[in-house]
Amino acid sequence: MVRFVFAAQDPGAANLLLPVAILAGRRGYGVDFLARGPAVQIWERAGMGVGAVRLSATALRHRLERLVPQMLVTGTGFSGFERLVWDVARDAGIPSFAGVDAWTDPRRRFVDPDGTESQPDAIGVPDTPFARSLAAEPWCRSRLHVTGQPHLQSMVRRLRALRRGRPANDPPVLTFFSEPLAADHSGEEPVGFETEAVADALVAGLASAGPLRLRIRPHPREDVDRWRRWIGAIRPPPGLAIELDDVNNDGTEDVFLADVDGAVAMTTMVLVESALAGIPALSLQPGRRRVVNPKLDMTPGVEVVTEPAAVADAVTAFVSGLGASVHAAPVADPVIARAAERFLEAVEEETRNSKGS
């Protein structure tokens, strides 16, 4: 039996690979997992038999040699876990295939801060423009496949089903999806905006919005107490209720988007998911100095605001259109068309080619 080992640490990578692993199992392949950090909980919650692995080359090599996969399939997180797994697999003679879950910071996924390069044998990317930009990088030596984004495909499908026929909330509900910008972009050129400052600007822009509920959804890697303190210190305008999303509810994004009237964030892919499902999406990036997630600027249905002076008016206009937008048409995007199938087909192709080499 052909066996695939799926490996991830970060949430984005774990979510990307989950629908592919499920599809591989349905097609009769052997499926095993190497997981650390948030990936353990994500895969276990989906019913996969997963145990955390130690972050050492020796431990990873022992696991791979025991499982004897024909292909190692990973994400491409920022933590360095995948880069270590690729190196271990190469030393063990196991080919590797890595999927990119987002359009952000491709170099950080394959090049360590000290400049050391680690790459898999092949990379699956979400679209053709990303493939072209990656191929143009002088350090990129991997074979490239345009696979789409499997997690985005499954997320949008579930979200559309959950929201079908829903009425608008009264008062409207906005969710602000936070991001650990400082941690994710330390040591790089500043992005030009900061998470709490953007949240402050959002609240200020809601001053004349009338009755409204604003939910704050912390990122899984953020300090939740920090947001509790922020909510306790903020003085919301009349009619605005600010609350922390249920941080003990470990559901996926579709759970938190299912009953919202609008989604607000900075650079997260949640905004793309929202737009593809027909949810109004607002990206606040005031003072932007560099583009972190180019997909936002390319996705119809996502409004991107980069001028600090334009934030208040943009927020006001966004909220005023929420009721009319509750039944907005979903956005079509080739990135989600047969994405899990295309990703697995690319893995199958690389597996066949590795046998013939």
JOJO-V793476 format. One record per backbone hydrogen bond with DSSP energy under -1.0 kcal/mol. CO is the residue of the C=O (numbers start at 1). NH is the residue of the N-H. Records with the same first field share a line. If there is no record, write none. Layout:
# JOJO-V793476
CO->NH ; NH
This chain:
# JOJO-V793476
2->30
3->70 ; 71
4->32
5->73
6->34
7->75
8->36
9->39
10->14
11->15
12->16
13->17
14->18
17->21
18->22
19->23
20->24
21->25
22->26
23->27
24->29
25->28
30->4
32->6
34->8
35->53
36->39
37->40
38->42
39->43
40->44
41->45
43->48
44->47
48->50
54->56
56->60
57->61
58->62
59->63
60->64
61->65
62->66
63->67
64->68
71->5
72->97
73->7
74->99
80->84
81->85
82->86
83->87
84->88
85->89
86->90
87->91
88->92
89->94
90->93
95->72
96->122
97->74
98->124
106->109
107->110 ; 111
110->118
112->115
116->112
121->143
122->98
123->145
124->100
125->147 ; 148
127->131
128->132
129->133
130->134
131->135
132->136
134->137
137->140
143->123
145->125
149->153
150->154
151->155
152->156
153->157
154->158
155->159
156->160
157->161
158->162
159->163
163->166
172->213
173->261 ; 262
174->215
175->264
176->217
179->181
180->184
181->185
185->188
191->289
194->198
195->199
196->200
197->201
198->202
199->203
200->204
201->205
204->207
206->209
212->241
213->174
214->243
215->176
216->245
217->178
219->222
224->228
225->229
226->230
227->231
228->232
229->233
230->234
237->240
239->212
241->214
243->216
245->247
246->249
252->255
253->257
254->258
257->260
262->175
263->282
264->177
265->284
268->271
269->273
270->274
271->275
272->276
273->277
274->279
275->278 ; 331
280->263
281->303
282->265
283->305
285->288
293->296
299->302
301->281
303->283
305->285
306->287
307->310
308->311
310->314
311->315
312->316
313->317
314->318
315->319
316->320
317->321
319->322
321->325
325->328
333->336
334->337
335->149
338->342
339->343
340->344
341->345
342->346
343->347
344->348
345->349
346->350
347->351
348->352
349->353
350->354
351->355
352->356
